[in-house]
Amino acid sequence: MSDNRVLSIYHKALRWPLGRRMFSVYGARQAPYFSTISPLVTVLEPNTCEIFIKKRKRVQNHIGTMHVIAIANGLEMAMGFMAEASIPKHLRWIPKGMELAYPNKADTDIVCRATVPADGWTPGDLIVTVEATDTANTVVVDGTIKLWISEKPPRS
């Protein structure tokens, strides 16, 4: 078991039937906009997270593919969970920007991934690699999210 709060909650949830779904719903409610994509956290480990998004009518665009903003939402959620499951206790993070490319259409369900090198958790800019793949493992969106990492202020 991990001493990381998010990882600990995730691993406890996995012991229950539908635990992954319950954890995902709970997590998405922390930032309510995430709920719009009905995400499912499928992998949560230090320095990596994967979020599954089912292709539903409410996340499609006018041509019937997954809307890129829905995918970006999943990528941001994956980054946030990955960061919370990874960052050392004496540090904090905040996103500074996101750059994405859309190399292929998103015609199927999507898996959003966020990864970072284990040695990246130091004060300053941290570049998180993000990608979304379809059911054939074709990259449909890729890019980076820049985080600002800083020391937590001393508690008084």
VOBA-1610 file (N, C-alpha, C; in pm, whole numbers, padded with zeros to 5 digits, always signed):
BEGIN
Met+00085-00118+00000Met+00000+00000+00000Met+00089+00124+00000Ser+00042+00225-00063Ser+00118+00348-00078Ser+00088+00445+00035Asp+00185+00536+00063Asp+00157+00642+00159Asp+00098+00764+00088Asn+00078+00754-00043Asn+00014+00859-00120Asn-00137+00844-00105Arg-00205+00952-00065Arg-00349+00946-00037Arg-00431+00901-00157Val-00405+00958-00274Val-00483+00923-00393Val-00461+00777-00431Leu-00337+00734-00432Leu-00310+00593-00465Leu-00373+00499-00364Ser-00369+00536-00238Ser-00428+00453-00133Ser-00578+00439-00154Ile-00647+00549-00183Ile-00791+00544-00208Ile-00820+00459-00331Tyr-00740+00476-00437Tyr-00760+00400-00560Tyr-00746+00250-00534His-00640+00210-00464His-00617+00067-00438His-00726+00009-00347Lys-00774+00087-00252Lys-00885+00040-00168Lys-01011+00021-00252Ala-01036+00114-00342Ala-01156+00104-00427Ala-01150-00020-00516Leu-01032-00057-00561Leu-01018-00173-00650Leu-01057-00304-00584Arg-01065-00306-00452Arg-01105-00428-00381Arg-01253-00457-00393Trp-01331-00358-00435Trp-01476-00370-00440Trp-01526-00392-00582Pro-01637-00465-00597Pro-01700-00469-00730Pro-01737-00325-00769Leu-01713-00290-00889Leu-01738-00155-00940Leu-01654-00048-00870Gly-01548-00091-00802Gly-01462+00004-00730Gly-01395+00104-00822Arg-01351+00058-00937Arg-01287+00148-01034Arg-01387+00256-01078Arg-01512+00215-01103Arg-01617+00309-01143Arg-01646+00408-01030Met-01658+00358-00906Met-01685+00446-00792Met-01573+00547-00774Phe-01448+00502-00783Phe-01334+00592-00770Phe-01338+00698-00879Ser-01370+00658-01002Ser-01373+00750-01114Ser-01482+00857-01097Val-01600+00814-01052Val-01709+00909-01028Val-01671+01006-00917Tyr-01616+00953-00808Tyr-01572+01037-00697Tyr-01465+01137-00744Gly-01369+01088-00818Gly-01261+01175-00866Gly-01310+01281-00961Ala-01401+01244-01051Ala-01453+01341-01146Ala-01534+01450-01076Arg-01594+01418-00964Arg-01673+01518-00891Arg-01584+01622-00823Gln-01456+01593-00807Gln-01366+01691-00746Gln-01349+01813-00836Ala-01356+01792-00965Ala-01357+01900-01065Ala-01475+01866-01155Pro-01593+01918-01126Pro-01717+01870-01189Pro-01717+01865-01342Tyr-01639+01947-01408Tyr-01638+01943-01554Tyr-01592+01807-01605Phe-01507+01738-01530Phe-01462+01605-01571Phe-01579+01508-01586Ser-01684+01527-01510Ser-01800+01437-01517Ser-01866+01438-01653Thr-01847+01542-01732Thr-01912+01552-01863Thr-01869+01443-01959Ile-01754+01380-01935Ile-01706+01275-02024Ile-01727+01135-01968Ser-01786+01124-01849Ser-01806+00994-01782Ser-01677+00912-01785Pro-01569+00963-01726Pro-01440+00896-01734Pro-01432+00771-01647Leu-01344+00681-01687Leu-01313+00563-01607Leu-01162+00556-01592Val-01113+00568-01469Val-00969+00557-01443Val-00934+00408-01450Thr-00854+00371-01551Thr-00821+00230-01570Thr-00682+00195-01519Val-00592+00293-01516Val-00456+00274-01463Val-00421+00397-01383Leu-00374+00378-01261Leu-00322+00487-01180Leu-00203+00435-01103Glu-00087+00481-01141Glu+00039+00443-01080Glu+00124+00569-01070Pro+00228+00567-00987Pro+00316+00683-00987Pro+00366+00711-01129Asn+00353+00834-01170Asn+00404+00886-01297Asn+00326+00842-01421Thr+00211+00778-01404Thr+00127+00743-01519Thr-00019+00728-01477Cys-00107+00764-01568Cys-00251+00745-01547Cys-00316+00726-01683Glu-00417+00639-01686Glu-00496+00619-01807Glu-00644+00636-01772Ile-00713+00707-01859Ile-00856+00734-01846Ile-00926+00682-01971Phe-01031+00603-01953Phe-01110+00552-02065Phe-01232+00641-02082Ile-01260+00679-02208Ile-01380+00755-02241Ile-01457+00677-02347Lys-01579+00643-02316Lys-01664+00572-02412Lys-01720+00673-02511Lys-01719+00633-02638Lys-01776+00719-02742Lys-01928+00717-02728Arg-01982+00827-02683Arg-02126+00845-02666Arg-02167+00969-02745Lys-02293+00980-02771Lys-02345+01094-02847Lys-02304+01227-02783Arg-02307+01235-02651Arg-02281+01363-02585Arg-02136+01410-02592Val-02044+01323-02636Val-01904+01365-02651Val-01860+01369-02798Gln-01958+01360-02888Gln-01927+01362-03031Gln-01944+01503-03087Asn-01877+01526-03199Asn-01892+01652-03271Asn-01991+01634-03386His-01999+01732-03473His-02097+01731-03582His-02071+01625-03689Ile-01949+01569-03693Ile-01920+01464-03792Ile-01920+01324-03731Gly-01960+01314-03604Gly-01974+01184-03540Gly-01847+01126-03480Thr-01741+01205-03474Thr-01619+01158-03407Thr-01616+01217-03266Met-01528+01164-03184Met-01514+01216-03048Met-01463+01360-03056His-01530+01450-02988His-01491+01590-02990His-01356+01607-02921Val-01269+01685-02981Val-01134+01700-02927Val-01135+01766-02789Ile-01233+01848-02760Ile-01239+01909-02626Ile-01272+01803-02521Ala-01355+01706-02555Ala-01382+01594-02464Ala-01253+01515-02440Ile-01177+01494-02545Ile-01049+01422-02531Ile-00952+01505-02448Ala-00945+01635-02473Ala-00857+01722-02394Ala-00897+01718-02247Asn-01025+01711-02220Asn-01075+01699-02083Asn-01022+01571-02019Gly-01028+01459-02094Gly-00975+01332-02044Gly-00825+01337-02022Leu-00753+01403-02112Leu-00608+01417-02096Leu-00574+01501-01973Glu-00650+01608-01951Glu-00625+01691-01833Glu-00655+01615-01705Met-00762+01536-01706Met-00794+01454-01589Met-00685+01351-01562Ala-00637+01284-01667Ala-00529+01187-01651Ala-00405+01255-01593Met-00373+01374-01643Met-00258+01448-01590Met-00277+01479-01443Gly-00397+01526-01406Gly-00421+01563-01267Gly-00412+01446-01171Phe-00472+01333-01208Phe-00462+01214-01124Phe-00318+01165-01116Met-00249+01164-01230Met-00109+01122-01231Met-00027+01212-01139Ala-00049+01343-01147Ala+00027+01436-01063Ala-00002+01412-00915Glu-00129+01398-00881Glu-00164+01376-00740Glu-00110+01243-00687Ala-00099+01143-00774Ala-00049+01012-00733Ala+00103+01006-00731Ser+00171+01111-00778Ser+00315+01104-00799Ser+00396+01207-00724Ile+00343+01325-00705Ile+00422+01437-00655Ile+00467+01413-00510Pro+00594+01441-00480Pro+00639+01428-00341Pro+00560+01521-00249Lys+00546+01481-00124Lys+00460+01553-00029Lys+00501+01698-00006His+00627+01731-00025His+00673+01868+00003His+00654+01963-00116Leu+00600+01910-00227Leu+00581+01991-00347Leu+00432+02006-00380Arg+00403+02104-00467Arg+00269+02124-00518Arg+00279+02155-00667Trp+00166+02146-00737Trp+00167+02166-00882Trp+00048+02252-00924Ile+00065+02315-01038Ile-00044+02387-01102Ile-00017+02385-01253Pro-00121+02363-01334Pro-00098+02362-01480Pro-00071+02502-01532Lys+00020+02511-01630Lys+00054+02639-01693Lys+00012+02646-01839Gly-00011+02531-01902Gly-00050+02534-02042Gly-00061+02394-02099Met-00126+02388-02215Met-00146+02261-02284Met-00128+02285-02433Glu-00054+02196-02498Glu-00038+02200-02643Glu-00075+02063-02698Leu-00169+02062-02794Leu-00218+01936-02849Leu-00217+01939-03001Ala-00196+01822-03059Ala-00209+01802-03204Ala-00311+01690-03224Tyr-00383+01696-03336Tyr-00487+01599-03365Tyr-00450+01524-03492Pro-00362+01424-03487Pro-00315+01359-03608Pro-00417+01267-03677Asn-00518+01219-03604Asn-00616+01127-03663Asn-00753+01149-03604Lys-00856+01105-03677Lys-00993+01113-03628Lys-01012+01017-03511Ala-01098+01055-03420Ala-01131+00973-03304Ala-01267+00909-03327Asp-01267+00795-03396Asp-01392+00729-03435Asp-01443+00625-03335Thr-01367+00599-03229Thr-01401+00491-03136Thr-01392+00540-02992Asp-01407+00447-02898Asp-01376+00478-02759Asp-01230+00523-02753Ile-01195+00596-02647Ile-01063+00657-02637Ile-00999+00625-02502Val-00866+00605-02503Val-00787+00595-02381Val-00694+00715-02378Cys-00703+00792-02270Cys-00618+00910-02250Cys-00509+00874-02151Arg-00383+00906-02186Arg-00269+00872-02101Arg-00188+00997-02069Ala-00140+01002-01946Ala-00047+01107-01904Ala+00070+01038-01836Thr+00191+01076-01878Thr+00312+01016-01819Thr+00417+01124-01797Val+00503+01097-01702Val+00612+01189-01671Val+00729+01106-01618Pro+00852+01150-01643Pro+00966+01077-01587Pro+00965+01083-01434Ala+01003+00975-01370Ala+01002+00968-01224Ala+01092+01074-01160Asp+01198+01113-01229Asp+01291+01211-01172Asp+01252+01356-01205Gly+01133+01376-01259Gly+01091+01509-01301Gly+01034+01595-01190Trp+01008+01538-01076Trp+00939+01611-00969Trp+01035+01698-00889Thr+01075+01808-00951Thr+01160+01908-00886Thr+01099+02045-00914Pro+01125+02145-00830Pro+01068+02277-00854Pro+01105+02331-00993Gly+01007+02396-01056Gly+01025+02451-01190Gly+00923+02390-01284Asp+00946+02410-01413Asp+00855+02355-01514Asp+00872+02205-01527Leu+00760+02136-01542Leu+00759+01992-01566Leu+00669+01968-01686Ile+00722+01902-01787Ile+00644+01872-01908Ile+00588+01731-01896Val+00456+01722-01900Val+00385+01595-01894Val+00346+01556-02038Thr+00381+01436-02077Thr+00344+01385-02209Thr+00203+01328-02201Val+00118+01370-02295Val-00019+01319-02299Val-00048+01265-02439Glu-00129+01159-02444Glu-00174+01106-02573Glu-00305+01034-02554Ala-00384+01039-02661Ala-00511+00967-02663Ala-00507+00871-02780Thr-00546+00747-02755Thr-00547+00646-02860Thr-00686+00587-02875Asp-00715+00538-02996Asp-00843+00473-03021Asp-00831+00324-02992Thr-00934+00248-03024Thr-00934+00105-02992Thr-00833+00025-03074Ala-00783+00081-03184Ala-00677+00017-03263Ala-00538+00064-03218Asn-00533+00138-03107Asn-00410+00194-03053Asn-00346+00299-03145Thr-00427+00361-03230Thr-00382+00471-03315Thr-00390+00600-03235Val-00285+00679-03237Val-00285+00807-03166Val-00378+00903-03239Val-00476+00956-03165Val-00570+01053-03223Val-00544+01194-03172Val-00485+01206-03055Val-00444+01336-03000Val-00316+01311-02922Asp-00218+01400-02940Asp-00098+01392-02858Asp-00049+01532-02827Gly+00033+01541-02724Gly+00084+01672-02687Gly+00148+01672-02551Thr+00149+01791-02490Thr+00211+01809-02360Thr+00124+01902-02274Ile+00138+01884-02146Ile+00081+01977-02048Ile+00197+02023-01961Lys+00215+02153-01952Lys+00324+02208-01870Lys+00270+02237-01730Leu+00341+02184-01631Leu+00309+02210-01490Leu+00415+02299-01428Trp+00373+02379-01333Trp+00467+02453-01250Trp+00473+02381-01117Ile+00592+02336-01081Ile+00615+02263-00956Ile+00685+02358-00859Ser+00632+02367-00737Ser+00695+02455-00637Ser+00688+02389-00500Glu+00771+02441-00409Glu+00771+02394-00271Glu+00643+02439-00204Lys+00587+02355-00118Lys+00473+02398-00038Lys+00523+02498+00066Pro+00443+02600+00094Pro+00488+02696+00197Pro+00485+02629+00333Pro+00569+02676+00423Pro+00567+02618+00558Pro+00433+02642+00626Arg+00388+02543+00700Arg+00261+02556+00773Arg+00285+02633+00901Ser+00192+02722+00933Ser+00209+02801+01056Ser+00125+02748+01167
//
